[in-house]
Amino acid sequence: MQEKTLAELQLEVDRYISQFKEGYFSPLAMLARMSEEVGELAREVNHAYGEKPKKSSEADNSIELELGDILFITMCFANSLGIDLTEAHNKVMHKFNTRDANRWTKKDTE
């Protein structure tokens, strides 16, 4: 499978959502959906790395699928507000590379 750019992923999500009359949810509804998905990710991480094993009756979800759900809703949220996630990523990386440049102990590069 060919790798896709972030812009291509956003376009793919937009094409998917655009086929439905309902379109994107409101920002408040998407924030609620995102919170729900983060909770599901937390549950999976707790099952995999915490002290709470899954019940035999619980669905076999995965951290990968939950992260995928969060990525999807993030793209929906961004698309609905006209936000280019590549640009947002570049701005955040600039912030981390300047403001937090000396915040963490760097590995030796030798």
N, C-alpha and C positions, 0 to 999 in steps of 0.2 A: 504494500500500500504506500502510495506517495505521500510524503510529509506535506502538511498544509501550513500556510502562514496563519498568524492570528487573524489577519484581515479576511482571509479565505474562510476561516472557521466562523467568524462573525457573520459573513455573508451567507454561509450555509445555514446557520441558525435563523437568520432573517428570512431566507427563502422558505424554511420550514414553517415558521410562525405566520408568514404572510399568506399561507394557503387557507387560514382559518378566519372566519368573520370576526371572531373575538379579538384577534390580534394579541398584542402584548398586554399583560396585566398592568395595573397602575403601579407606580413606584412603591407605594406602601404595601400593596399585595405582594410585589416581588421581594421586598425586604422580608416579609413574613415567610415567603417560600424559601428564601435563602437561609433564614434562621432555622427553619425546619430541616433543611438539608444539612446544615452544619451540625445540628443535633443528631441526625442519623450517622454522620461521619464520626462524631464523638462516641456514639454507641458502638460502632464497628471497631474503633481504636481501643475502646475499653475492653471489648471482647478479645481482641488480638493481643493486647499488651497489658491489660489491667487485670484486676482480680475477679472480674465478673464473666464467667464462661457463658456461652450461649445456651439457651434452653434448646432441647431437641426439636421443639415445635417452632422455633424462630427461623425466618427465611435466611437463606444462604447468600446474604449480600456481601460485598467486599469493600475494602477501603478504596480500591480503584474505581468501582462504580459510584461510590458516594462522592469521590473527588470529581468524577465526570459530571455528576448531577450539579455540583457546585459550579463547575466551569460553565455548564449550559445556562444555569440561571444567571450567572455573572454576565454572560454574553447577551442574554435577553435584557437584563437590566441596562447594560451599556447601550445596546441597540435602541432601546426605547427612548433613551435620553440623548441619542446622537453622539455618544462617546466612542472614540477610536481607542480600543484597548492597547494597540501598539504604542500610540502616543502616550497614553496613561502609563504604560510600563516604562517607557523611556524616561518620563518625568520622575517616576518613583526611583528608578535606578540612579538617575542623576542625584537625587536627594540622598540616597544611601551612600553613593560614592563621594559625596562632598560632606554632608553633615555628619555621617557616621564613619568617615574614612579611617579614623584612629580609635574607634570604639571597641573593636575586637582585636584579639591577638592573631596576627597573620602567621600563616605557615611559612617556614623557611623555603625560599625558592631556589636554593643552591643545590 
